[in-house]
Amino acid sequence: MKKKGILNPQISKVIASMGHRDFLTVCDAGFPVPLEPERIDLTVVEGIPRFMDVLSAIAEELQVEKIYIAKETTEVSPKRYKEMKVLFPDEEVELIPHTEFMELSHKARATIRTAEFTSYSNIILKSGVVY
């Protein structure tokens, strides 16, 4: 039995299978999850689990070289935007229109849906290399 790190078998498998430049979407409860990538739905009730808790756990295990955030996040949920940037202080940030963000999410290896109700709690992580 795995004793630390991400214990969810679906998330653990996705992270372990990601290669350089693969995408992983982590989203809020209201995000229109595309049908194409694997869908990992963690929602239990409103707020459980929270977006930032899930994203923090992923940030500990996934090497990320770039993050994509909808530019509307900076206006609608500026606090959430700052929280996401704190987790990835050295990674390149690309702000894109929400419609473009939704299109890019179709290219993700998986989408992890949280029970977050804070608007625009969505991020796409582009995996990097460790060496």
N, C-alpha and C positions, 0 to 999 in steps of 0.2 A: 504494500500500500504506500502510495506517495505520501510523504509526511509534511511537505511545505510547498509553497508556491501555489499556482493555480491548481485547484483540485477538480474543477469541472472537466470531465473527460473530453467533451467536444472542444472547448476552448484550448485546452492543453494540446490536443491533436492538431488543431489548426495552426497554432503558433509553431509547433515542432515541424510542421510541413511547409512553412513559408520559406520562400527563397528571396534573394535580392530583388527588390523592386515590386514584390507582391503587395497588394492592398488588403487592408482589414478595416471594416467600418464598425464603429461603435456608435450606437444611436439611442435616442430617447424613445419613449413609448409611442409617440405619434408619428414617427418617421415612416414614410411609405417604403417598407422593405421590399426590394426587388425579388422576383422569383428565381433569378439565375443563381446568385451565390448561395452557399449553404447558409441557412438561417438558424441562429442559436438564440432562442427566445428565453430570457431569464426572468421575465416579469412574473411577479407573485401578486402583489397589490401595489397601489400607487406608492412610489418611492422605495420599493424593495425589489431588487437592489437598486441603489443609487448609481447614477452614471459615473460620478467621480470615483467611487469605490472600485467599480469594475475597471475603469480606465487606469487607475493607479496600479492595480494588480497586473494588468497587461503591460504597462510601462516597465515594470520590474523584470519581465521575462522576454519581451520582444525588442530586438535592436531596430530602432526607428531612425530613418535618415531624413524624413520629410513628413509634415502633417498638412492636411487640407481641412480648412474650416470655411463654412459659408460666411461670406463677408457680412451678411445681415446679423450674424451673431454679435458683432462688435457694437451694433446699435440696440438690438433687442435684449440681449443678455450679456452685457459687457463684463459682469462679474464672472460668468461662466467662461468667457473667452480668456480672461486673465488666469483662471484656475487651470485651463488646458495648457496655456503657454508655460506656466510654472513647471508642469510635469515634463515638458520638452524644451528646456531652456536653450539648448545648443542646436536643435534641429531647425531646418528651414521650414518656414510657415508660408503657405500659399492661401490667400483669401480669394475665394471664387464665389460667383453668384450661386444662390441656393439651387437654382435649376441645374446649373452645371455640376454642382455637388451631387445632386440626385443621379445625374447621368453617370458620373464617375463611380458612384457606389455599385453600379451594375458590373464593374470590372473587378470588384473585390473578391477575394477567395472566400470570405464569409462576412456576414453581418451579425453583430451581436446586439440584440435589442434589450435595453434595460427598462426599468419601470420609472424612469425619470420623467417628470412632468414640466421641468424647466425648459422653456422654448429654446430651440436651436442648440440642444445638448447633443451635438453630432460631430464626429471627427472621422477622417479617413487617415489611417497610418500607412505610410509607405515603408516597407521593411528595408533595412540596410544590411551591411555585412559586419561581422564581428572583428575580422582580421584586417 
